[in-house]
Amino acid sequence: MSKIADAFADGKAFIPFITCGDPDLATTKEIVRSMAANGADLIELGIPFSDPTAEGPTIQNANLRALKQGVTTDHIFDMVRELRTDSVHPIRLPMVFMTYANVVFSYDAEKFIRTCREIGIDGLILPDLPFEEKGEFDAICQKYDVDLISLIAPTSENRVAMIAKEARGFIYIVSSLGVTGIRSEIKTNIASLVKLVRENASVPCAVGFGISTPKQAAKMAEISDGAIVGSAIIKLVEQYGTDAARPVGEYVRKMKEAI
């Protein structure tokens, strides 16, 4: 059974994102440990892809840096396996992969999702997978009890109720039009979108895209069930490189305290 519900069991969830292999997988492991130790409720692990269409320049560049390091999906599977089975400090909180449909398809969808189950990955986010075309992946995810997590954007309009009714794990609400990245202000009427989602969904919803400050996180978490942050964390990784675990942990702690 997926552990994603655990992330929302004790109040508002803070969900940080990291690109695996940026700057290297050893650093990624330490960042994940630091996030977990500083209050993260669920961690999104990005599997790098050469054409990450949902991402802005910050996460695009992180993907390219990771790929230049030679990081592969199998390397990332091994890293997660090590984190889950560490004899001293195993990572027990929910973790999900965020990547693109071609990564899963080219690996072999069944093999990919079965491996997710084996290593303790609780969910899968595929931003480029349209709701109407999710059937093939969703059937395999349900077979192995890995939640295929739905995204709902301001442009989803009359599809919101339909997507929400079939959602598993949690719903990723996209706060803004466009790609990921830090925004000084989030102008979308998230409250009305969350209201419609909650009227139709049986799982929690968290808001992502553009959140970078404790104030923004608190505002989004007040409206929804949690806040998701990626680009602001990737900027810290870019700044500190192999020494990023500590500053990322401090940032996660501040954001978790804010919500």
C-alpha positions, 0 to 999 in steps of 0.5 A, spaced: 500 500 500 502 506 498 504 511 504 503 517 500 497 518 505 502 519 511 505 525 508 498 529 509 496 525 516 499 530 521 497 537 518 499 540 512 505 537 507 511 540 505 514 537 499 521 538 496 523 536 489 530 534 487 533 532 480 537 526 481 544 526 480 545 534 480 551 535 481 552 527 483 548 522 486 552 521 492 550 529 493 543 527 492 543 522 497 545 526 502 540 532 500 534 527 501 537 525 508 537 532 510 530 534 507 527 528 511 531 530 517 528 537 517 521 536 516 519 534 509 513 530 509 514 527 502 520 527 497 519 528 489 525 525 486 526 528 479 529 523 474 533 527 469 530 527 461 533 531 455 527 535 454 523 536 460 517 540 457 514 542 464 520 545 467 523 552 466 531 554 465 533 552 473 530 545 473 532 544 465 539 546 467 539 541 473 537 535 468 542 537 463 548 537 469 545 530 471 545 527 464 552 530 463 554 526 469 552 520 466 546 518 471 541 513 468 535 510 471 538 504 474 543 508 477 537 512 481 533 506 482 540 503 486 540 510 490 533 509 492 534 502 494 540 504 498 536 510 502 530 505 503 535 499 506 540 503 510 542 499 516 543 506 520 538 511 518 533 508 512 529 513 509 521 511 511 517 517 508 514 517 502 517 518 495 515 519 488 518 519 482 517 525 477 519 524 470 517 524 463 513 519 459 518 517 454 523 515 460 518 510 463 516 507 456 523 507 453 525 503 460 519 498 459 513 501 463 512 494 466 519 493 468 519 501 471 513 501 475 515 494 478 521 496 480 518 502 483 514 498 487 520 493 489 525 499 491 519 503 495 517 508 491 510 510 492 508 514 486 509 517 479 508 524 476 508 524 469 507 532 467 507 530 459 502 525 460 495 527 458 489 525 462 486 521 456 492 517 455 494 515 462 490 508 461 496 504 459 501 507 465 495 507 470 493 500 469 500 498 471 501 502 476 494 500 479 497 492 478 503 494 483 500 499 487 504 505 485 500 511 485 500 515 478 499 522 481 494 527 477 496 534 475 491 539 475 492 546 472 488 553 471 487 551 464 484 544 466 477 548 466 471 543 465 476 537 466 478 538 473 472 534 476 473 528 471 481 528 473 479 529 481 475 523 481 480 518 478 486 521 482 490 517 486 495 518 492 495 526 492 493 531 486 498 536 484 495 543 483 499 547 478 499 554 481 501 558 474 501 558 467 507 556 464 513 552 466 516 551 473 520 557 476 520 562 482 515 567 481 515 573 485 507 573 486 502 567 484 496 571 481 492 565 479 485 564 483 488 557 487 482 557 492 476 556 487 480 551 483 482 547 490 474 548 492 472 544 485 478 539 486 476 537 493 468 537 491 470 531 487 477 528 489 478 523 495 485 524 496 489 531 498 491 536 494 498 540 494 500 546 490 506 547 486 510 551 481 512 558 483 513 557 490 519 559 493 518 563 500 515 561 506 510 566 506 508 563 499 508 556 502 504 558 508 499 562 503 498 556 498 498 551 504 492 555 508 488 554 501 490 547 500 493 541 503 500 542 502 506 546 498 511 543 493 517 547 491 523 545 486 526 551 483 528 554 489 531 548 492 535 547 485 538 554 485 541 552 492 544 546 489 547 550 483 550 555 488 553 550 493 554 544 489 556 538 493 556 542 499 548 543 498 545 538 503 546 543 509 543 549 506 537 545 503 536 542 509 535 549 513 531 551 507 526 545 508 526 546 515 524 554 514 518 552 509 515 546 513 515 551 519 512 556 515 506 552 513 
